[in-house]
Structure formats: C-alpha cells, structure tokens
Amino acid sequence: MGPCCSIMKRSDTGHPHLQVLTHDQCDFYARNGYLILPDALAVDQISALLDEAHRLIADISKSGEGYPQYDASGGELAAPSPVGRVLARYETANGTAFEPTDAPIARLGCSIHQHLPSFLTITHSAFHRSIANALDCAVPLVTQSQLITKPARVGSRINPHQDGCSSFTEPPSALTFWYALEDAFVDNGCLLIAPGSHLTEPLRQRLAKGPQDGRPEFIQLRKPAWAKNAVNSGFELHHRREYEYVPLEVTKGTLVLCHGNLMHASGANRSERGRVAYVFTIIDGQAHCPDDAYLSPTTGGFLRL
C-alpha cells in the first residue's frame, strides 16, 4: 500500500483544517478492510445533506412528479441506464421487488450526487481525493452514489455482499465511502461487517448489462478476483467461509470506508426512528473495467472524484 498522506477534516464551523491519516489508520484498513472516521462532516453539512435528501424522498414518495416513471423490474422492453439517473427502490415484504410509490423508499441511486448540489459538493472534494490516494487509489473515479434509507419499523435487512461486484475492476479496486447522516445503531439497522474478509473472500461475480435489454445481471467470474495481499488466494472457486459479522454503531457525521471485497450487510430497522446513509463508491482508473459493466457510462467515462 502506498504512503499515507494528509487529509482534510472539517470542524463544526465548516472550515477545514489539516489532519494526518496516520500509518496506523492505513495499516488498520489494510488488515481489516474498513476504517471509521468520526466527525467527518460538520453539523451544518449534515443538516444541508439531510434537508436535500428528505425533500427528494418526499417528492418521489408523494407523486414522483417531475421524475420519469418506469418499471425497472421488467415492465419495459429495455431498461434505462442507471448512470446519471435517480432510481427508486421500495420496501416490500421480501425487500427485493419494485413497488408503486405508496410503499416506503428503501434506496435512491445510482447518481444521487449529480442531482443534489450539497451532495455534489461533498463528494467531489479534496478530503475524499486525499483519502483515495492514501488508500492506494491513484485515479479515483466515481461509479455510483446512493441514499440508503431504513424507514422506522419497516426498513429491511440488507444481505451480506461485496461492493466490488457492482463496481468491478481487474484487479479489484473498489472503495466505498459510507456516511451516517443519522445515528446508526443496532436497533435501527447499522452496518454489519466481517473484519478481514476482504483478504479471504474473492469476488466471484460481477454486475453486467444484460445483452438483450440492458437489465442488470450477475455474471460468474471464470477466475475469482482476489484483493491485493489476499492471504488465501489458493482456495477453490466454490469454497466459501462462514463469517462473523460485527455491528458498527456510529453517530451522525461518521464516515466508514469499506474495501470493495469486504463482506458486509446491515440489519433491519425495528426502532421508531429512521436511518439515512449516503454512500458512494470509487474505482481506480488504472484498473480495467469491463465494457459491459452495469454502472459504466455509455459515453464520456466515469467522473473523476
């Protein structure tokens, strides 16, 4: 892994000051596949982001007026590209299907920051570029950005997965920035991570555009894609480990960094309060991204962080 560098940490007044991402922090990330940075957002930044997020959620939940309507679950002949769009996914009994807009919104993607000014400003920042460079991402490109909501009492569980499957490159280079815009604890569905699993679990599939209608489909990899410094790359392709998932309880404004090969999930929200998180993922432009990657732009390429 490359050398650590200085990063920008924001104070409550909104004025940045320098703070060093230490060698210990870089080493912790390399060994565990995640890193927690408390107070990465100032109070006023959190308020601005939440205001924009709740306005967008309310607009789409009430009527969706001003937003194109289509059924991404199979009702259209051809699925639109997710790039640059706001795609709504709704809560259901099994947490997988798309529903009419009378159901609570579970997620908004895949290019939220291109539509919300505060999110655009936060995302494309020297703060994030410095983190990317410190964690060995030389040419950081943004593949997607999402709002993940867990409405009170109905926010569903998210099953274990690896972000590198949807933001796939060879070799794996995905890095996810997960921001808690509201407190995230066990009772309202905080992150669950398997520390060190990025070194013992390769990527076995990638998300691609279907050849007929462009809908997303997972393709099995002929050869598992192991992270740099993986310790068990000799395992059989179909070998899978059982992982113990640890809850990451964090307060609003916390940034959690996750390696693209890290196994992680989140719990259901059984509490009386909601939980909103902002998430975006980057890849290294020096790595190879397949032409049929579901999140890849049809023209122009990914935007640089």
Phi, psi and omega in degrees: 000145183290172182292155176286162180218174177285144175234166181264128175243134187265136177273173180295342178277352180089357179268125182287150169222158186283139171216139184274131168282109193287165175297326177297320178294315178298319180292321178299315178299316182298323183276325188253340178084007176208164178207135180254127177240095179294154175055038178284342176242142175284161181303317181291328177292317178301316180298316181296317180295316179295320179300312179295320180297313182292326177296315180295315179300317180294317180300314182287323181292323185285312185212335186073012182299132181092356178242134178301141181249133174199163181257104183281358182272355176142003183279345181255155179292324180225136180279136177289153175296140179284346186291127178078005184250161169258110180250126181261135173241135189250152177290136175222179182299322181256000175070017184238330188271161173272143184228164173300165188285010172274356176267151178297145178282132177262326186203144172234125178209187003250006182222054184302317187293343177281350182247346184238114188304317182296323180289325177297315181296315181295316187293307183273079186228157175298329177304310182286324178296322179293320177298313181302314181294322179295329182260026167075027174253101190286320182234082186286125179238136182275124179266324181197160174218142187218153164256122178250115182250146173233090182302148180307131173075339185237355180299123189274161176290144173252124186290158178304136182200175176234126182294338179293345177288323179273329176251068190271136170219164174240116355288168180302135181219004185295140176223123183255135174255115184244113181255127171277111176272345172223157180306137181236110180235177183303319186289338179244022168091050180288172176297146173236123185233154176252096185303134177081357184292342177295340181265350183237355180232111179281167168285131182247351180209164176221155181269124183231164174279130178299139185294336184270310187234003177079006179288151182292138175212144179273132178249129178290136179281140177293328180227130181298143182259107183269147176289159175301137179069018177301141188265345184231044185289356178271001181293153176299153182302321186268003177288133176228144179262157170266126184248147173264123185263132183252130178288137174253095178274121185223155177267163182301143183095353180280140174252128174247125177261133182230131174294145184296339178267356182291129173284125180209166182205190170207152183276169176284155177265106178255009184266182179265007180233148180280176178212118179246132176231146173252130186227132169221154184235142176238159171232166177270122181297347177279346178270161181274128175247124182300147181297331183264016177302135186299324184270358184283137178296147178288331177219151171089338180080173178292150175282137178285142181298000000 
